[in-house]
Amino acid sequence: MYREDNYFAARLNMLFARVHLPGRKPHTNAEVAAALTASGHPVSKPYISQLRSGVRTHPSDETVAALAKFFKVRPDYFYNDAYAAKIDRDLESRAQLEGYGLRRLSSRAFDLAEGGFGEPRVSTFDVACTREFAAAATEVWRAWEDPAHLTQWWGPAGCTAPFADIDFRVGGTSVVCLRAPAEFDGRGRYVTMTYRRIEPINLIEFDLACTDAAGGHAPLAAYRTPPRRHLVTLTPVASKWTSMTVAQFGYPDEQAREQATSRLAQSLDRLTAFLEQG
């Protein structure tokens, strides 16, 4: 199945840009040609260059399979829009998170073939979740900076956020009340977000801590840990589509991480529903 002339080149160049070992520069045309030749599929450096530039647009099925194997994706990546979009989002998220110190993730965290990107690196129990929203990046950003928007989606399913005092600036601290469902006592609990870094419509880094209503540190029994670092990154993927990754760092064990992953996923489900309402 062939697409417009530059489609294969765009997909191949994305793999060159994103698929390489952490801390290493992208593969060269010569390296890829040599690797494919060594694997039993002889190709030349100029041929790889022609594929990347769009001069050659219809590689053989064998060449497609060899390239896919080298970059640890399925051959579908070059022709299946849905699969390619998912891999692109995962690769983008991986690159961003590695740049900010998330070391728990390995190739198994994404829909990639086995054996890619070197050995997994394990440190703390971290969480990351990526979602794509049918909304412009400015709308997704507003969901974090506008209290009237934040309170519509903050917290897992069944919870409400009746109050948010937002001080959205580097060094500022926001206070948010999260009320549990009635069957779980219905009490209001508070968290603070102290912002380390803000890059408009791109990145938010903050420390989240459990507090009292005035913002004083008062951790709940289940969260007796120092303030936990969070990283939010936004990536426009079309004029009115945005990919967002939320990473949370430093959970003490696997159980805590699983619980946090569930809470985060539920909260992002609520954000999806809120943005769909327009």
C-alpha positions as CSV (number, residue, x, y, z in Angstrom):
1,M,0.0,0.0,0.0
2,Y,1.6,3.2,-1.1
3,R,0.9,6.8,0.0
4,E,1.9,10.2,-1.3
5,D,5.5,10.5,-2.3
6,N,6.7,12.2,0.9
7,Y,4.8,10.0,3.3
8,F,7.3,7.2,3.6
9,A,10.2,9.6,3.9
10,A,8.4,11.5,6.7
11,R,7.8,8.2,8.6
12,L,11.4,7.1,8.2
13,N,12.8,10.4,9.2
14,M,10.7,10.3,12.4
15,L,12.3,7.0,13.3
16,F,15.8,8.3,12.6
17,A,15.1,11.3,14.8
18,R,13.6,9.4,17.8
19,V,14.9,5.9,17.9
20,H,18.3,5.7,19.4
21,L,19.9,4.9,22.7
22,P,19.6,7.6,25.4
23,G,22.5,10.0,25.3
24,R,23.5,8.9,21.8
25,K,23.1,10.9,18.6
26,P,20.6,9.6,15.9
27,H,21.8,6.8,13.6
28,T,23.5,7.9,10.4
29,N,22.5,6.6,6.9
30,A,25.7,4.7,6.8
31,E,25.0,2.9,10.1
32,V,21.6,1.9,9.1
33,A,22.7,0.6,5.7
34,A,25.5,-1.4,7.3
35,A,23.2,-2.9,9.8
36,L,20.6,-3.9,7.2
37,T,23.4,-5.4,5.0
38,A,24.8,-7.3,8.0
39,S,21.3,-8.7,8.7
40,G,21.1,-10.2,5.2
41,H,19.3,-7.4,3.3
42,P,22.0,-5.5,1.4
43,V,21.3,-1.8,0.8
44,S,23.6,1.2,0.2
45,K,24.1,4.4,2.1
46,P,22.9,6.4,-1.0
47,Y,19.7,4.3,-1.2
48,I,18.9,5.1,2.5
49,S,19.5,8.8,1.7
50,Q,17.2,8.6,-1.3
51,L,14.4,7.1,0.8
52,R,14.8,9.8,3.4
53,S,14.8,12.6,0.9
54,G,11.8,11.2,-1.1
55,V,13.7,10.5,-4.2
56,R,12.9,6.8,-3.7
57,T,9.3,6.4,-2.7
58,H,8.4,2.7,-3.2
59,P,10.8,0.4,-1.3
60,S,10.2,-3.3,-1.5
61,D,8.3,-5.1,1.2
62,E,11.6,-6.7,2.2
63,T,13.3,-3.3,2.7
64,V,10.3,-2.0,4.7
65,A,10.5,-5.1,6.9
66,A,14.2,-4.7,7.4
67,L,13.9,-1.1,8.4
68,A,11.0,-1.8,10.7
69,K,13.1,-4.5,12.4
70,F,16.1,-2.2,12.8
71,F,14.0,0.6,14.4
72,K,12.0,-1.9,16.5
73,V,8.5,-1.1,15.2
74,R,6.1,-3.1,13.1
75,P,6.1,-2.6,9.3
76,D,2.6,-1.1,9.7
77,Y,4.3,2.0,11.0
78,F,5.0,3.1,7.4
79,Y,1.4,2.7,6.1
80,N,-1.1,2.5,9.0
81,D,-2.0,6.0,10.2
82,A,-3.4,4.9,13.6
83,Y,-0.5,2.8,14.5
84,A,2.0,5.4,13.3
85,A,0.3,8.1,15.3
86,K,0.4,6.1,18.4
87,I,4.1,5.2,18.0
88,D,4.9,8.9,17.2
89,R,3.2,10.0,20.4
90,D,5.0,7.4,22.4
91,L,8.4,8.3,21.0
92,E,7.8,12.0,21.6
93,S,6.7,11.3,25.2
94,R,9.7,9.0,25.8
95,A,12.1,11.6,24.4
96,Q,10.6,14.4,26.6
97,L,10.5,12.3,29.8
98,E,14.1,11.0,29.4
99,G,15.2,14.6,29.1
100,Y,13.6,15.3,32.5
101,G,14.9,12.3,34.3
102,L,12.1,9.7,34.1
103,R,14.2,6.5,34.2
104,R,11.6,3.9,35.1
105,L,10.2,3.6,31.6
106,S,11.6,1.0,29.1
107,S,10.5,0.0,25.6
108,R,7.9,-2.3,27.2
109,A,6.1,0.8,28.5
110,F,5.1,1.6,24.9
111,D,3.8,-0.4,21.9
112,L,7.3,-1.2,20.6
113,A,8.9,-4.4,19.6
114,E,11.1,-6.2,22.1
115,G,14.8,-5.4,22.3
116,G,14.7,-1.7,21.4
117,F,16.5,1.2,23.0
118,G,18.9,-0.8,25.1
119,E,18.3,-2.3,28.5
120,P,15.5,-0.9,30.9
121,R,16.8,1.4,33.5
122,V,15.1,1.2,36.9
123,S,15.3,3.8,39.7
124,T,12.2,5.0,41.5
125,F,8.6,4.0,40.9
126,D,7.4,6.7,38.5
127,V,4.2,7.2,36.6
128,A,3.5,8.6,33.1
129,C,0.3,8.8,31.1
130,T,-0.2,10.3,27.7
131,R,-3.6,11.4,26.2
132,E,-4.6,13.0,23.0
133,F,-7.4,15.6,23.2
134,A,-9.6,17.0,20.4
135,A,-8.8,20.5,21.6
136,A,-6.2,23.1,20.8
137,A,-3.1,23.3,23.0
138,T,-4.4,26.7,24.4
139,E,-7.6,25.0,25.6
140,V,-5.7,22.2,27.3
141,W,-3.3,24.7,28.9
142,R,-6.2,26.7,30.2
143,A,-7.4,23.5,32.0
144,W,-4.4,23.9,34.3
145,E,-4.2,27.7,34.8
146,D,-7.9,28.6,35.1
147,P,-9.5,27.6,38.4
148,A,-13.0,27.4,36.8
149,H,-11.6,24.8,34.4
150,L,-9.3,22.9,36.8
151,T,-12.1,22.2,39.3
152,Q,-14.1,20.6,36.5
153,W,-11.7,17.6,36.1
154,W,-9.2,17.5,38.9
155,G,-9.2,14.2,40.8
156,P,-10.3,10.6,40.2
157,A,-13.8,9.4,39.3
158,G,-16.4,10.2,41.9
159,C,-14.4,13.1,43.5
160,T,-15.2,16.8,43.1
161,A,-13.0,19.9,43.4
162,P,-15.2,22.5,45.0
163,F,-12.4,25.0,45.5
164,A,-9.1,26.1,43.8
165,D,-7.0,29.1,44.6
166,I,-4.6,29.3,41.6
167,D,-1.3,31.2,41.7
168,F,0.0,30.1,38.3
169,R,3.5,31.5,38.1
170,V,7.0,30.2,38.8
171,G,7.4,30.1,42.5
172,G,3.7,30.4,43.1
173,T,1.6,27.9,45.0
174,S,-2.0,26.9,44.1
175,V,-4.3,25.3,46.7
176,V,-7.0,22.8,45.5
177,C,-9.7,21.1,47.6
178,L,-10.6,17.6,46.6
179,R,-13.8,16.1,48.1
180,A,-14.2,12.4,48.2
181,P,-17.5,10.7,47.3
182,A,-20.0,10.3,50.1
183,E,-19.4,6.6,50.4
184,F,-15.8,7.4,51.2
185,D,-16.7,9.9,54.0
186,G,-17.2,12.9,51.7
187,R,-14.5,14.9,53.4
188,G,-12.5,17.6,51.7
189,R,-8.8,17.2,51.5
190,Y,-6.3,19.7,50.1
191,V,-3.2,19.7,47.9
192,T,-0.8,22.4,46.9
193,M,1.0,22.8,43.6
194,T,4.2,24.8,43.8
195,Y,5.5,25.6,40.4
196,R,9.1,25.1,39.5
197,R,8.9,25.9,35.8
198,I,6.3,27.1,33.4
199,E,6.8,27.3,29.6
200,P,3.5,28.7,28.2
201,I,1.5,26.2,26.1
202,N,4.4,23.7,26.4
203,L,5.4,22.6,29.9
204,I,4.5,22.8,33.6
205,E,6.7,21.4,36.3
206,F,5.4,21.5,39.9
207,D,5.7,19.9,43.3
208,L,2.4,18.5,44.7
209,A,1.9,18.0,48.5
210,C,-1.0,17.2,50.7
211,T,-1.9,20.1,53.0
212,D,-4.4,21.7,55.2
213,A,-6.9,24.3,54.0
214,A,-4.4,27.1,54.5
215,G,-1.7,25.3,52.5
216,G,0.3,24.0,55.5
217,H,2.0,20.7,55.0
218,A,-0.2,18.0,56.4
219,P,0.3,14.7,54.6
220,L,-2.4,12.0,54.7
221,A,-1.4,8.7,56.2
222,A,-1.3,7.1,52.7
223,Y,1.0,9.9,51.4
224,R,3.7,10.4,54.1
225,T,6.3,11.4,51.6
226,P,7.9,14.7,50.6
227,P,6.2,16.8,48.0
228,R,6.1,14.8,44.8
229,R,7.4,16.3,41.5
230,H,5.0,16.4,38.5
231,L,5.8,17.2,34.9
232,V,3.2,18.1,32.3
233,T,4.1,18.4,28.6
234,L,1.9,19.5,25.7
235,T,2.5,18.7,22.1
236,P,0.2,20.0,19.3
237,V,-0.4,17.2,16.8
238,A,-2.9,19.1,14.6
239,S,-4.6,22.4,14.5
240,K,-7.2,21.3,17.1
241,W,-5.5,18.2,18.5
242,T,-3.1,18.1,21.4
243,S,-1.1,15.3,23.0
244,M,-0.4,15.7,26.8
245,T,1.8,13.6,29.0
246,V,1.7,13.8,32.8
247,A,4.6,12.3,34.7
248,Q,4.7,11.8,38.5
249,F,8.0,11.0,40.1
250,G,9.2,9.0,43.2
251,Y,6.6,6.7,44.5
252,P,8.0,4.4,47.2
253,D,6.8,1.1,45.9
254,E,4.9,-0.8,43.1
255,Q,1.6,-0.7,45.0
256,A,1.7,3.1,45.4
257,R,2.6,3.5,41.7
258,E,-0.3,1.3,40.6
259,Q,-2.7,3.3,42.7
260,A,-1.3,6.6,41.4
261,T,-1.6,5.4,37.8
262,S,-5.3,4.5,38.3
263,R,-6.0,7.9,39.9
264,L,-4.2,9.8,37.1
265,A,-6.0,7.8,34.4
266,Q,-9.4,8.6,35.9
267,S,-8.5,12.2,36.2
268,L,-7.5,12.4,32.6
269,D,-10.7,10.7,31.6
270,R,-12.6,13.5,33.3
271,L,-10.4,16.1,31.5
272,T,-11.2,14.4,28.2
273,A,-14.9,14.6,28.9
274,F,-14.7,18.2,30.0
275,L,-12.8,19.3,26.9
276,E,-15.3,17.4,24.7
277,Q,-18.1,19.6,26.2
278,G,-16.4,22.6,24.6
